[in-house]
Amino acid sequence: MINFIVNISDYFYRNKNFLFLLFLLPPLSWLGIIYLGSLLTFLSHSFFSLDGFTGKINYTFTLNTIFELFNSRANFDILIRTVGLALTVTFGSALIGFPIAYYMAKFTSPKVKIFFYIAIMLPLWSSYLVRVYSWKLILAKEGIINWFFGKLHLTWLLDKILSIPYIGGPSLSISYIGMFLVFTYIWLPFMILPIHASLERVPNSLINASLDLGASKRQTFYKVILPLALPGIAAGSIFTFSLTLGDYIIPYIIGTSKFFIGQAVYTHQGTAGNIPLAAAFSLVPIIVMIFYIKTAKKLGAFDAL
Amino acid sequence: MTNAIELLGISKSYGSVQALNNIHLTINDGEFFSLLGPSGSGKTTCLKIIAGFEGSQEGHVKLFNEDVTLVPPYKRDLNTVFQDYALFPHMSVRSNIGYSLRIKKVNLEEQNKRIDEILETVKLIGYDLRKPSELSGGQRQRVALARSLINKPKVLLLDEPLGALDLKLREQMQIELKNLQRKFNITFIYVTHDQQEALSMSDRIAVFNNGRVEQIDTPHNIYNKPKTSFVADFIGITTIFPKEDASQFNITKSFSIRPEFISIQSSSSSSSKDFKIKAKVTDIQYQGSFNKIIFESSFRNSLSVFQNTNNNENISYKIDQEYILEFDKKDITLLDD
């Protein structure tokens, strides 16, 4: 018996790769079967169709469900609306996030930096729903923003902004502007942290070298700092972009009655029971993300990695 | 002779730490001038103030008789080679070198001509499309040099440029740097903590200690006529006899003596040297062409003596044995403090 155990132990010692594989099998199968397997099974439904009479899934290969996304005006509008909002939110987050990250990386003492880290992470430790509902109250007609505009006698300005077609709505809490504000707030940490990490790795001597070679501070920013921060901006934008593409709670709480991809998936697989169309909708963010990352790569966003 | 750089009473402190204390320096045009000192002595801060990366709380910086104290670095007609080279990682060797020409909007044809010229000078032809990460330490050093020389600055600041290279490469680069300086006839201001480097390359050296300049002189004088015990001790190997001990030799000031002037008295010959002391061998270090023999004298200080190893009549000294060391009065250096 002892001999047998010793033999096994010897075998493992000599065949380290086999032992390695044995240890890795459980986590790998978790990733492979539970994670990717279920996702692929679900997504594969986009190549099936729903029988309109029986409400059952017809398991024969068809591209009709995918065509349905583009042929139906309502469905296609959902795609455009979602991608448009995701791009705007990403742009807004980068615009707000960059200066904060830059200040943190280059101008703060270690102590102040810790304060910033906590300030940025703190909201992430509270419930997402609570934060979204708080914003609902802030943006509501009876909320603080309306009150503030009222005090400044600028209610007419707010009304004018809200009456702009496409981005406006009956009140801030039921409008695209409102959604943009809430999304930007919610995803901001995911933009700041990667940009900060990339700026932190730019040594000050590079900035000095650029000044030394005759570049003004402005030129140094555009020619040295920004290109080197680009991988961080790209990484951050991947977060904000993909998270916005898939979210359905913010459009549900803050949005108008117009649907976004997340809501479409939710209703099609839930109440409507149309799993194939839900799967087709889910496929869109994935494909958009693949194109997004490819374009970012082509534009050189990852060159300085 | 024109003054390239003048520092007039520069003082700088970081919080309660005094980095530079009332520095006065005049550096001549075309000179190879070294700022030498241990780490934390203020030499790099001094360089940063000349370049304009840091301001000073007191004093003025003059560049060719023009006060540039408040002029930002990108408007000063000088360039810097950084300790970590500071090459832009997202640009090729070619774009790194041409950076300042692009900033100045020099026309493309001229840019290419000058880049090719400088690539040849620093022997980097064929490497121009590589990224800095694909180069060796010595090659990066050359790119950094080429990048700062392409503008033909009147003054080049070098911040321990050879610190990261190995010994062989360092010696080779020392020769090349000196040749470049002669060829372009630029004022070099060279920061180093390596005394051998400073002695072998410089026209003049300023020795820094604790934010002060201890001595400004030629390498020959720095080595042979150190003014303070810090300089004597910092440069080369030396033995210092403080004031108290010096009185035994009828000398009123402290003094130092270089190992090459000390000889070990052999029992047979009687010698006529001025001073003799008894000392015990504590260590013998083989150094290749010579042995460094360390003695401890009755004054409890250690003395180093060199013994040529390729000398046929070599005596082998034994540890813990006593010998008589002797040296002449004319070979000692009197020190100020």
Interface residues (C-beta under 8 A of the other chain):
Chain A: P203 S205 L206 N208 A209 S210 L211 D212 L213 G214 A215 S216 Q219 K223 V224 P227 L228 D303 A304
Chain B: A51 G52 F53 P72 P73 Y74 N79 T80 F82 Q83 D84 A86 L87 F88 P89 H90 Y99 S100 I103 K104 R147 S148 N151
